[in-house]
Amino acid sequence: MSDKPSVLFVCVHNAGRSQMAAGFLDHLAAGAIEVRSAGSAPADKVNPAAVEAMAEVGIDISHQNPKILTVESVEASDVVITMGCGDACPIFPGKKYLDWTLDDPAGKGIEAVRPIRDEIRKRVEALIAELLPASG
């Protein structure tokens, strides 16, 4: 196990919100936080509008693939952030759970996905500040 904090982002399809959040956390934390994402019912591929929205801010998530949520991925994470997956997420004592209420970008065009992306970025930045308090 790593001594780095670890975060798991969970949404239903693991194709939009959770992939954008994982992309931001990976990019902004520069490897200081372990990042995972998963879905309770994963899609076949990442939402193209989410890929395009992230590319606009210089983050490439096109190589990501939606993954199924597993008990092991929850157990291995310090913080579990759900984004509309309801009761599909297993609960373990000692884990920190956050529920981020965000619009689902599924089926939406780039214009509708940008504000979702920007809100996710704000929340990820606040999460980083909480998990990696500035030293000194």
C-alpha positions as semicolon CSV with decimal commas, in nm:
position;residue;x (nm);y (nm);z (nm)
1;M;0,000;0,000;0,000
2;S;0,106;0,353;-0,069
3;D;0,127;0,627;0,191
4;K;-0,038;0,861;-0,058
5;P;-0,405;0,939;-0,006
6;S;-0,628;0,755;-0,252
7;V;-0,956;0,867;-0,406
8;L;-1,218;0,666;-0,592
9;F;-1,471;0,850;-0,810
10;V;-1,789;0,652;-0,877
11;C;-2,078;0,724;-1,112
12;V;-2,317;0,493;-1,293
13;H;-2,146;0,467;-1,632
14;N;-1,789;0,574;-1,542
15;A;-1,792;0,760;-1,872
16;G;-1,836;1,128;-1,789
17;R;-1,833;1,286;-1,443
18;S;-1,606;1,032;-1,274
19;Q;-1,364;1,027;-1,569
20;M;-1,342;1,409;-1,574
21;A;-1,290;1,417;-1,196
22;A;-1,020;1,150;-1,215
23;G;-0,852;1,337;-1,500
24;F;-0,847;1,663;-1,303
25;L;-0,724;1,497;-0,983
26;D;-0,448;1,309;-1,162
27;H;-0,338;1,624;-1,346
28;L;-0,369;1,878;-1,064
29;A;-0,226;1,660;-0,785
30;A;0,066;1,561;-1,010
31;G;0,085;1,207;-0,874
32;A;0,059;1,301;-0,504
33;I;-0,280;1,129;-0,477
34;E;-0,376;0,785;-0,606
35;V;-0,671;0,816;-0,841
36;R;-0,931;0,554;-0,930
37;S;-1,267;0,569;-1,103
38;A;-1,540;0,314;-1,157
39;G;-1,906;0,272;-1,241
40;S;-2,192;0,061;-1,113
41;A;-2,298;-0,005;-1,475
42;P;-2,002;0,100;-1,693
43;A;-2,055;0,227;-2,046
44;D;-1,867;0,090;-2,348
45;K;-1,651;0,402;-2,379
46;V;-1,585;0,742;-2,227
47;N;-1,836;1,010;-2,331
48;P;-1,691;1,193;-2,636
49;A;-1,823;1,529;-2,508
50;A;-1,638;1,472;-2,178
51;V;-1,320;1,387;-2,370
52;E;-1,359;1,703;-2,580
53;A;-1,435;1,924;-2,277
54;M;-1,126;1,798;-2,095
55;A;-0,908;1,839;-2,406
56;E;-1,009;2,207;-2,408
57;V;-0,833;2,248;-2,073
58;G;-0,531;2,042;-2,174
59;I;-0,620;1,709;-2,012
60;D;-0,642;1,395;-2,225
61;I;-0,887;1,133;-2,095
62;S;-0,938;0,971;-2,436
63;H;-0,727;0,668;-2,336
64;Q;-0,945;0,587;-2,033
65;N;-1,192;0,300;-2,030
66;P;-1,500;0,270;-1,808
67;K;-1,441;0,018;-1,530
68;I;-1,679;-0,181;-1,310
69;L;-1,704;-0,084;-0,944
70;T;-1,551;-0,353;-0,724
71;V;-1,541;-0,405;-0,349
72;E;-1,162;-0,410;-0,376
73;S;-1,148;-0,064;-0,534
74;V;-1,357;0,077;-0,249
75;E;-1,148;-0,102;0,015
76;A;-0,827;0,035;-0,139
77;S;-0,946;0,398;-0,131
78;D;-0,936;0,651;0,153
79;V;-1,204;0,874;0,002
80;V;-1,498;0,754;-0,209
81;I;-1,681;1,022;-0,406
82;T;-2,012;0,920;-0,556
83;M;-2,179;1,109;-0,838
84;G;-2,530;0,977;-0,871
85;C;-2,465;0,605;-0,826
86;G;-2,727;0,577;-0,553
87;D;-2,701;0,273;-0,330
88;A;-2,474;0,077;-0,565
89;C;-2,164;0,182;-0,373
90;P;-2,057;-0,054;-0,093
91;I;-2,003;0,120;0,242
92;F;-1,704;0,033;0,459
93;P;-1,629;0,171;0,805
94;G;-1,336;0,411;0,820
95;K;-1,377;0,541;0,466
96;K;-1,471;0,898;0,391
97;Y;-1,772;0,923;0,161
98;L;-1,875;1,234;-0,030
99;D;-2,167;1,264;-0,269
100;W;-2,122;1,524;-0,541
101;T;-2,453;1,616;-0,701
102;L;-2,368;1,698;-1,061
103;D;-2,564;1,688;-1,386
104;D;-2,498;1,376;-1,592
105;P;-2,323;1,472;-1,918
106;A;-2,459;1,163;-2,096
107;G;-2,625;1,260;-2,423
108;K;-2,535;1,627;-2,385
109;G;-2,331;1,838;-2,623
110;I;-2,007;2,018;-2,542
111;E;-2,188;2,343;-2,448
112;A;-2,377;2,160;-2,170
113;V;-2,072;1,961;-2,056
114;R;-1,841;2,262;-2,004
115;P;-2,019;2,392;-1,691
116;I;-2,019;2,038;-1,545
117;R;-1,646;2,014;-1,616
118;D;-1,581;2,351;-1,453
119;E;-1,778;2,259;-1,141
120;I;-1,588;1,929;-1,114
121;R;-1,258;2,119;-1,137
122;K;-1,359;2,347;-0,847
123;R;-1,455;2,049;-0,632
124;V;-1,134;1,860;-0,718
125;E;-0,923;2,166;-0,630
126;A;-1,099;2,187;-0,290
127;L;-1,045;1,813;-0,239
128;I;-0,672;1,847;-0,313
129;A;-0,646;2,134;-0,063
130;E;-0,810;1,910;0,198
131;L;-0,603;1,599;0,126
132;L;-0,269;1,774;0,071
133;P;-0,257;2,068;0,311
134;A;0,025;2,304;0,222
135;S;0,324;2,225;0,438
136;G;0,499;2,499;0,630
